[in-house]
Amino acid sequence: MIIRQLFELSPKHKLIAEYVWDICSLFCALIFAFWIRLGIDSWNMQFSDWLMIGLNTLFTILLLTICGHYRQIIRYMGLKAINITLLVLTFSVLFLFASSMTLDVLLPNSVPIIYWVLAAIAIVSPRILMQASAQSQSYKMREKCLIFGAAEAGRSLVQTLKAGNELQPVAFIDDKKQYQGKDILGLKVGKRDDIPHFVKKYGVTKMLLAVHNTSNQRRKELIVELEPYAIELLSIPNIQDILSGKRSIDELREIRIEELLGREPVPPIVELLDINIRGKNVMVTGAGGSIGSELCRQIAKSAPQKLILFELSEFNLYQIENELKSIYPGMELIPILASIQDTEMLRSIIDRNEIQTIYHAAAYKHVPMVESNPLAGIRNNVFGTSNVALVAAEFEVEKFVLISTDKAVRPTNIMGATKRFAELYIQGIAELGFGTEFAIVRFGNVLGSSGSVVPLFTKQIQAGGPITVTHPDITRYFMTIPEAAQLVIQAGAMGANGEVFVLDMGESVKIVDLAKKMAHLMGHGLKTDENPDGDIELKISGLRPGEKLYEELLIDDADTTTQHPRIMGADETKLPFEDVILLFDELNRLLLNNQGSGAKELLIRAPLAYTPAAH
């Protein structure tokens, strides 16, 4: 109680308390030393005795002040501070001998030694006690964590965390047998099998990965191996950033699900990245969306002459423009706040800026939202795409790349049907012999994109659950946004006549497993029949309107290889452009008459392989 009250004093009052305590300690220590040596009755205090005691106390206090004794923060006081205090007391003893001779005071040789011991105990012991009390209180209040990696990075991290006040390391975990069973910096080094024991014993909530010099593949394997322990995983920054001073070792970040599901990247083919971008005027529609913004980042790396950001959302446009401006201050960026349904705006922008390459990523993509608003979805995804493509052909833009989706393959929802219709339109217009080269790139879900399950699950887990999954068997393909954007650019460079390119999405992922892994990475266990003690509940909500259990990437199960190992050319059936235009005109008439049900029926009749999901 008293110690806590002392810590709650203001800095000024703490300093006064230290001075008062030390003055009393020094004064009393010397008197007690005389009493112990001579006895209370045998020592007759003279004025010279009191003067010597007073001068010694003043000298010692001044010397302690000069040596920085009172600048020390007690709870962080180290061995160096104690050594300085003991050294000052040694000088105090020398001063006693000198002053006793000067003032002609009887000073037995044992008195200064007894004084040194008593003063050291009186001054140092309370500080050590207060430090121990503060550290004990801090230990109880801090979150307990394990450090994976007992090598240099792990040791540096422990020392940094101990000086802080948030995380308390309680043990190391290391795979190297040379460390296991040893004590390092006062912490026991255990093996992986010891993790449950440490979690139970210390109430561990986090594990910090302090490993360097490992490949991305090995790092992924490590995360996969540690994920089932259901402890929140955090990682230290890259060693180069730490050594350069950009980051400190305790700037921890969460392990992202991308690191668990992502693949070892395949080096891009530089010529494919640059051919439609370097030194050219490039426009990205939907530039502020998840895919559009990453396309802009990747395009900026290839040094276009001019980059036009075409976006309907003011906030998204503002964000991507500011981000690119800060990274590429010398690049000409032109933000355009407009809709792809505005044909005259498109004509003006493409003509005025002499656009040479267009990446068309603008689309309504949220399946349930488009299912509820079919006319808006058709206007944007079908007619918006036709607007951009026709204007591109009119001004002989060199390259037009349509960003499509796996939901266009045998669609079960209106969003997928509109994207397949857009594909047919691009395939058809490419056959007309304009000066523009057309290409279509089709891929599945990207990790972390707006509306995907990853940010949704993150929010649900942070709120304490429940995590909602539409079906226990539902699966999806996933790819990181940067990898998807790079592959889109490279695939687009290969197309000329409306070819459909399909990205290798890797293995499909069961969404229930994804939810479980994300919960584990954030330090939670799913509550299931097998694990009733889990702290996050999983709820099956039922398939949403138009939602598939399994996504596909190819319509005809036929593909051809390309010069890139993760890009396939899909051998898809095309529709003559005059047939596409007939459907297009009929669809336009239905939209003008606001006939949503009729428009949906037309999409079912059209050769899109669209079969609405039954609910």
Secondary structure, DSSP 4 states (H G I P E B T S, - for coil): -HHHHHHTS-HHHHHHHHHHHHHHHHHHHHHHHHHHHH-TTT----HHHHHHHHHHHHHHHHHHHHTTGGGS-GGG--HHHHHHHHHHHHHHHHHHHHHHHHHT----THHHHHHHHHHHHHHHHHHHHHHHHHHHHHHHHSEEEEEE--SHHHHHHHHHHHHSSSEEEEEEE-S-TTTTT-EETTEEEE-GGGHHHHHHHHT--EEEE---S--HHHHHHHHHHHGGG--EEEEPPPHHHHHTTSS-TT--EEPPHHHHH--PPPPP-HHHHHTTTTTSEEEEETTTSHHHHHHHHHHHHT--SEEEEEES-HHHHHHHHHHHHHH-TTSEEEEEE--TT-HHHHHHHHHHTT--EEEE------HHHHHH-HHHHHIIIIIIHHHHHHHHHHTT-SEEEEEEEGGGSS-SSHHHHHHHHHHHHHHHHHTT--S-EEEEEEE-EEET-TTSHHHHHHHHHHTT-PEEES-TT-EE-EEEHHHHHHHHHHHHHH-SEEEEEEE---S-EEHHHHHHHHHHHTT--EE-SS-TT-SEEEEE--PPTT--SS--S-SSS-EEE-SSTTEEEE------HHHHHHHHHHHHHHHHTT-HHHHHHHHHHSTT---PPP-
